[in-house]
């Protein structure tokens, strides 16, 4: 019986450590792990998860990318960005559609926005006079 209980506890621990799901950002409560500002705008927040399961939250996509590039020793598992149209809704960065520049005014002047669909990306690129870019271009924009 004792062995069964220990096996269950070990399995639950391993399952909980391997989560790849984002944790909601608490607007006006959580702070950016890069610039230390309070995250106040749900349109531009971002989050990354390390391979060990640690969560880092950011007020701007630029902060997340700069943080990831400055901490090259820590292996990252997942990157998430807020959907510009669904305030404070995190989506995987690898499948998101991005725009940059124009009339976008993000907290730390990264001036990028993410969308769930290419249709929304195109619509808002035109509306905000911005350029469409890929996740790879976003990530490689910072040294």
Buried (B, 14 or more C-beta within 10 A) or exposed (E): EEEEEEEEEEEEEEEEEEEEEBEEBEBEEBBBBBBEBEBBBBBBBBBBBBEEEEBBBBBBBBBBBBBBEEBEEBEBBBBBBBBBBBEBBBBBBEEBBBBBEBEBEBBBEBBBBBBBEEEBBBBBBEEBEBEBBEBEEBBEBBE
